[in-house]
Amino acid sequence: MASAASAPPTPVNLKRIVAASLIGTTIEWYDFFLYGSAAALVFNKLFFPDSDPLVGTLLSFLTYAVGFAARPLGALVFGHYGDRIGRKKLLVLSLLMMGGATFAIGLLPTHATVGAAAPVLLTTLRLVQGFALGGEWGGAVLLVSEHGDARRRGFWASWPQTGAPAGQLLATGVLSLLTALLSDAAFGSWGWRIPFLLSGVLVIVGLWIRLSVDESPVFQQALAQAEARKAVGDGATEKLPLVSVLRHHWRDVLVAMGARMAENISYYVITAFILVYATTAAGVSKQTALNAVLIASAVHFAVIPAWGALSDRVGRRPVYLLGAVGVGLWMFPFFSLIDTGGFGNLIIAVTVGLVLHGAMYAPQAAFFSEMFATRMRYSGASIGAQFASVAAGAPAPLIATALLSDYDSSTPIALYVIAAAVLTVVAVGLAKETRRRDLADVDSSATDESERTPAADARTV
């Protein structure tokens, strides 16, 4: 079905939309990754001081994993309302929730001040972070995907994905600067609070930018047509987005979940667990490990749009499969390089790992967006992405730390990531190629069954 909504926007408008999504996702990932880095470096001492150091790290990562548990709930709630009232409103709400929770963490009393209440408060704020991030990703990538055209959707939609390495870069950079300028005592006493409080300033900037963009034209058209059908009383009854997704797109949801396994697990092993492994098993200083992640995150940011552009040329599946296979093959060299303790080898290990991860992460936004119809796209993409995070990213640092504690070896950790890579290869191998698919065509082929009851006529959204 041809539609104005699917026509390419002007370059200026599209760049503004991309900038709004990128800045917002950067801020939200900054908040999320900041917690992960702090969990590896200081939270074990500040909130779990009575535990053995490695056990304290495990408990710290457990609160880190709790944030992932809230992400599916955020995906359900934000996806439902994002498909009903629009992408923009929900993206503003997610930014406020994430930033507010992160700012509040910077004000938290520690275990030394309030005892057991400290980790409880920390866990509660982590749940708010996870809930907000569960709704952020789907809306951000859809806002760009639905403004763009099929010819370059992979490239443009990959820019919100760069918010992850940009947030990691910003969070790690701030922590690295503070650890370089402050003594360990000063950083552990009050310095760790600075990057969390900085989130308040970043949210104000991000909010101003997000409020300046327009709602997705594809969504506006679909909503207008649905309301027009209701006005004429044609007998159509629009189903809940979640019901439609699980009834008619459950295979796509499973594909998205499988595709996320290697991408999610490898990322958190490479960027979060490395701060534990490098400083304990390899004897590398905190500053050295943070600097390596900092440099690698900058390269990661640069290569994601390139992988996205390549997916426009050769397809989403080939690029994604290249990344999954590459990450699996890289795991043993990754740990071998870290074990040398050399800064250069550490940079190579993390950088190559993140470049290969980017081959999965870059086409993911367009790939998942192209699987679902407009009035269920926010729900479908978010559910597939965030439900997988509970089984993948959430326990990854926890499992890796436990394996290191039990076996005192990196081999089981490498095998863990390789198993995830195999699962992703199978899932993506079974998926259909979506490159060049017009989002309006997705609607016309799927809407009759997935958004309307059998009483509805043959008209499409």
C-alpha positions in Angstrom: 0.0 0.0 0.0 1.5 3.3 -1.0 1.3 6.1 1.5 2.7 9.4 2.3 3.8 8.1 5.6 6.3 5.9 4.0 7.9 8.6 1.9 11.4 9.7 2.9 11.5 12.7 5.2 13.6 15.7 4.5 17.3 15.3 5.4 17.1 18.0 8.0 14.0 16.5 9.7 15.5 13.0 9.7 18.8 14.2 11.2 16.9 16.0 14.0 14.9 12.8 14.7 18.1 10.7 14.7 19.8 13.2 17.0 16.9 13.2 19.4 16.9 9.4 19.6 20.6 9.2 19.9 21.0 11.7 22.6 18.1 10.2 24.6 19.5 6.7 24.3 23.0 7.8 25.2 21.7 9.4 28.4 19.7 6.3 29.4 22.5 3.9 28.6 24.9 6.2 30.5 22.7 5.8 33.5 22.4 2.0 33.1 26.0 1.3 32.4 27.2 3.6 35.2 25.5 1.3 37.6 27.2 -1.7 36.1 30.6 -0.1 36.4 30.0 1.0 39.9 28.7 -2.4 40.8 32.0 -3.9 39.7 34.2 -1.3 41.4 32.6 0.2 44.6 29.1 -1.1 45.4 30.4 -4.3 46.8 32.2 -2.4 49.5 29.6 0.4 50.1 26.5 -1.7 50.2 27.7 -5.2 51.0 30.7 -4.6 53.3 30.3 -7.7 55.5 30.8 -10.1 52.6 34.0 -11.7 51.1 35.2 -9.4 48.3 34.2 -11.8 45.5 30.9 -12.6 47.2 30.3 -8.9 47.7 30.8 -8.5 43.9 28.4 -11.3 43.2 25.8 -9.6 45.4 26.5 -6.3 43.8 26.0 -7.8 40.3 22.8 -9.4 41.7 21.3 -6.0 42.2 22.6 -5.1 38.7 20.6 -8.1 37.3 17.5 -7.0 39.1 17.3 -4.1 36.7 17.0 -6.5 33.8 14.1 -8.3 35.6 12.1 -5.1 35.4 12.9 -4.5 31.7 10.2 -7.0 30.4 7.6 -5.2 32.5 8.7 -1.9 31.1 8.5 -3.4 27.6 4.9 -4.5 28.1 3.7 -1.3 29.7 5.6 1.1 27.4 4.9 -1.0 24.3 1.2 -1.1 25.0 0.8 2.6 25.4 3.4 3.4 22.8 1.3 1.5 20.3 -1.9 3.2 21.5 -1.0 6.8 22.0 2.4 7.2 20.3 6.1 6.8 20.6 7.1 10.4 21.6 5.2 10.6 24.9 6.5 7.3 26.2 10.1 8.2 25.3 9.8 11.4 27.3 8.5 9.5 30.3 11.2 6.8 30.1 13.9 9.5 30.1 12.5 11.2 33.2 12.2 7.9 35.1 15.7 6.7 34.2 17.3 10.0 35.0 15.4 10.5 38.2 16.4 7.0 39.5 20.0 7.5 38.6 20.2 10.9 40.3 18.6 9.4 43.4 21.3 6.7 43.5 23.8 9.5 43.8 22.1 10.6 47.0 21.7 7.2 48.6 23.1 6.5 52.1 25.4 3.5 52.3 25.4 0.5 54.5 27.7 2.2 57.0 24.9 4.9 57.5 21.6 3.0 57.4 22.6 -0.7 57.4 20.4 -3.2 55.5 18.1 -0.4 54.2 20.9 0.7 51.9 20.9 -2.3 49.5 17.1 -2.3 49.6 16.9 1.3 48.4 19.6 0.6 45.9 17.7 -2.4 44.5 14.4 -0.4 44.3 16.0 2.4 42.3 17.6 -0.3 40.1 14.2 -1.7 39.4 13.0 1.8 38.3 16.0 2.0 35.9 15.3 -1.3 34.4 11.6 -0.5 33.9 12.4 2.7 32.1 15.0 1.2 29.9 12.6 -1.6 29.0 10.5 1.0 27.3 13.2 3.2 25.9 14.9 1.0 23.3 11.8 0.1 21.3 10.5 3.6 21.1 13.8 5.2 20.2 14.6 2.9 17.3 11.0 3.0 16.0 10.9 6.8 16.0 13.9 6.7 13.5 12.8 3.6 11.6 9.3 5.0 11.0 10.6 8.4 9.8 13.1 6.9 7.4 12.8 4.9 4.2 13.5 1.3 3.4 16.6 2.0 1.3 18.7 3.4 4.2 16.8 2.2 7.2 19.6 0.0 8.5 22.0 3.0 8.5 19.7 5.5 10.1 18.2 3.1 12.6 21.6 2.1 13.7 22.3 5.5 15.1 20.1 5.1 18.2 22.1 1.9 18.7 25.2 3.9 19.1 23.7 5.3 22.2 24.8 2.1 24.0 28.6 2.6 23.3 28.2 6.4 23.7 26.6 5.9 27.1 29.3 3.3 28.0 31.9 5.8 26.7 30.5 8.6 28.8 30.0 6.5 32.0 33.4 4.9 31.7 35.1 8.1 30.8 33.7 9.9 33.9 34.6 7.1 36.2 38.1 6.8 34.6 38.6 10.5 35.1 37.5 10.4 38.7 39.6 7.4 39.6 42.6 9.1 38.0 42.1 12.4 39.9 40.9 11.0 43.3 42.5 8.7 45.7 40.8 5.3 46.3 39.6 6.6 49.7 38.1 9.8 48.2 36.4 7.9 45.3 34.9 5.3 47.7 33.8 8.0 50.1 32.1 10.6 47.9 33.6 10.6 44.4 31.5 7.7 43.1 28.4 9.9 43.6 29.4 12.6 41.1 28.6 10.7 37.8 25.2 9.7 39.2 24.3 13.3 40.1 25.5 14.4 36.7 22.6 12.5 35.2 20.3 15.2 36.4 21.9 17.8 34.0 22.0 15.3 31.1 18.3 14.6 31.5 17.4 18.2 31.2 19.3 18.4 27.9 17.8 15.2 26.6 14.3 16.2 27.5 14.6 19.5 25.7 15.7 17.8 22.6 13.1 15.0 22.7 10.2 17.5 23.1 11.2 19.2 19.9 10.7 16.3 17.6 7.5 15.1 15.8 5.6 11.9 16.4 6.2 9.1 13.9 4.2 9.8 10.6 3.7 6.0 10.1 2.1 5.7 13.5 0.0 8.9 13.0 -1.4 7.5 9.8 -2.2 4.1 11.3 -3.9 5.7 14.3 -6.0 8.0 12.1 -7.2 5.2 10.0 -8.1 3.1 13.0 -10.1 6.0 14.5 -11.8 6.5 11.1 -13.0 2.9 11.1 -14.4 3.3 14.6 -16.2 6.5 13.6 -18.1 4.8 10.8 -18.8 1.7 13.0 -17.6 -0.9 10.5 -17.6 -3.6 13.2 -13.9 -3.8 13.6 -12.6 -4.3 17.2 -9.0 -3.5 17.7 -7.2 -6.0 19.9 -4.6 -5.2 22.6 -1.2 -4.9 21.0 0.2 -7.7 23.3 -2.5 -10.1 22.3 -2.0 -9.5 18.6 1.8 -9.9 18.9 1.6 -13.2 20.8 -1.1 -14.6 18.6 0.2 -13.7 15.2 3.9 -12.8 15.6 5.1 -15.3 18.2 7.7 -16.7 15.8 9.1 -13.3 15.2 9.3 -12.7 19.0 11.2 -16.0 19.4 13.6 -15.0 16.6 14.2 -11.7 18.2 14.9 -13.3 21.6 17.3 -15.8 20.1 19.0 -13.1 18.2 19.6 -11.2 21.4 21.4 -14.0 23.2 24.9 -13.7 21.8 24.6 -10.0 21.4 23.5 -9.4 25.0 25.7 -11.9 26.8 28.8 -11.0 24.9 28.4 -7.3 25.5 28.1 -7.6 29.3 30.9 -10.0 29.5 33.2 -7.8 27.4 32.3 -4.5 29.1 31.1 -5.2 32.7 32.6 -8.6 33.7 36.0 -7.6 32.3 36.3 -5.1 35.2 36.2 -8.0 37.6 38.3 -10.4 35.6 41.0 -8.0 34.6 41.4 -6.6 38.1 41.3 -10.0 40.0 42.4 -12.8 37.7 44.8 -10.8 35.5 46.1 -8.4 38.1 45.3 -5.3 36.0 44.5 -2.0 37.8 41.1 -0.5 37.8 42.3 2.5 35.9 43.9 0.3 33.1 40.7 -1.8 32.7 38.5 1.3 32.5 40.8 3.0 30.0 40.7 -0.1 27.8 36.9 -0.2 27.8 36.9 3.6 27.1 39.0 3.2 24.0 37.1 0.2 22.7 33.8 1.9 23.3 34.9 4.8 21.0 35.7 2.3 18.2 32.4 0.5 18.9 30.5 3.8 18.5 32.3 4.4 15.1 31.7 1.0 13.6 28.0 0.6 14.3 26.7 3.0 11.6 29.1 1.2 9.1 27.6 -2.2 10.0 24.1 -0.7 9.7 24.9 0.7 6.2 26.3 -2.7 5.2 23.0 -4.4 6.3 21.3 -2.1 3.8 23.5 -3.5 1.0 23.7 -7.2 1.8 20.9 -7.8 4.2 20.2 -7.9 8.0 20.8 -11.6 8.4 24.3 -11.9 6.8 25.7 -9.0 8.9 24.1 -10.4 12.1 25.4 -13.9 11.5 28.9 -12.5 10.9 28.8 -10.9 14.3 27.4 -13.9 16.1 30.0 -16.3 14.6 32.8 -13.8 15.1 32.0 -13.3 18.8 32.0 -17.0 19.4 35.3 -17.5 17.8 36.9 -14.6 19.6 36.2 -15.6 23.2 39.3 -17.8 23.8 41.7 -15.2 22.2 39.8 -12.5 24.2 40.7 -14.0 27.6 44.2 -15.1 26.5 45.0 -11.5 25.6 43.7 -10.2 28.9 45.7 -12.8 30.8 48.9 -11.3 29.6 48.2 -8.2 31.7 49.4 -5.9 28.9 47.5 -2.7 28.2 47.8 -3.0 24.5 46.6 -6.6 24.5 43.7 -5.6 26.7 42.7 -2.9 24.2 42.9 -5.4 21.3 40.8 -7.9 23.2 38.0 -5.5 24.1 38.0 -3.6 20.8 37.8 -6.7 18.5 35.0 -8.1 20.7 33.0 -4.9 20.5 33.5 -4.5 16.8 32.1 -8.0 16.3 29.3 -7.3 18.7 28.5 -4.2 16.6 27.8 -6.4 13.6 24.9 -7.9 15.6 23.8 -4.7 17.3 23.8 -2.4 14.3 21.2 -4.1 12.1 19.1 -5.2 15.1 17.0 -2.0 15.2 15.9 -2.2 11.6 15.6 -6.0 11.7 13.2 -6.1 14.6 11.2 -3.0 13.5 10.6 -4.6 10.1 9.0 -7.7 11.7 5.8 -6.1 13.0 2.8 -4.0 12.0 2.6 -0.4 13.1 0.0 -0.7 15.8 1.9 -3.6 17.5 5.5 -2.7 16.5 6.4 -1.0 19.8 5.1 -4.0 21.7 6.6 -6.6 19.4 10.1 -5.2 19.1 10.2 -4.3 22.9 9.0 -7.8 24.0 11.4 -9.6 21.8 14.3 -7.5 22.9 13.7 -7.1 26.6 12.4 -10.5 27.5 15.6 -12.0 26.1 17.6 -9.6 28.4 16.3 -11.5 31.4 17.9 -14.7 30.3 20.9 -13.1 28.6 22.3 -9.8 29.8 20.8 -9.9 33.3 22.7 -13.0 34.6 25.7 -12.7 32.3 28.1 -10.9 34.7 26.7 -12.9 37.6 27.2 -16.2 35.8 30.7 -15.2 34.6 31.7 -14.2 38.1 30.3 -17.4 39.6 32.2 -19.5 37.0 35.4 -17.7 37.7 34.9 -18.2 41.5 34.1 -22.0 41.1 36.7 -22.9 38.4 39.3 -20.2 38.7 39.5 -20.3 34.9 38.2 -18.3 31.9 37.5 -21.5 29.9 33.9 -22.0 31.2 33.1 -18.4 30.6 34.3 -18.6 27.0 32.2 -21.7 26.5 29.2 -19.9 28.0 29.5 -17.1 25.4 30.1 -19.6 22.6 26.9 -21.5 23.5 24.9 -18.2 23.3 26.5 -17.6 19.9 25.3 -20.9 18.6 21.8 -20.2 19.8 21.8 -16.8 18.0 23.1 -18.4 14.8 20.2 -20.8 14.8 17.6 -18.1 15.5 18.8 -15.7 12.8 19.4 -18.5 10.4 15.7 -19.4 10.7 14.5 -15.8 10.3 13.3 -14.2 7.1 15.3 -11.4 5.5 13.6 -8.0 6.0 15.9 -5.6 4.1 14.1 -3.2 1.9 10.7 -4.1 3.4 8.4 -1.1 3.4 6.8 -0.6 6.8 3.4 0.1 5.1 3.7 -3.3 3.4 4.2 -4.9 6.7 0.9 -3.3 7.8 -1.0 -4.3 4.8 0.0 -7.9 5.0 -0.4 -8.3 8.7 -3.1 -6.0 10.0 -6.2 -7.8 9.0 -5.3 -10.8 11.1 -3.2 -9.3 13.8 -5.0 -6.1 14.7 -8.7 -6.8 14.0 -11.2 -9.5 14.9 -12.7 -11.8 12.2 -15.7 -9.5 12.1 -13.5 -6.8 10.6 -13.6 -6.1 6.9 -10.6 -6.4 4.5 -9.4 -2.9 4.9 -5.9 -2.4 6.2 -3.9 -0.1 8.5 
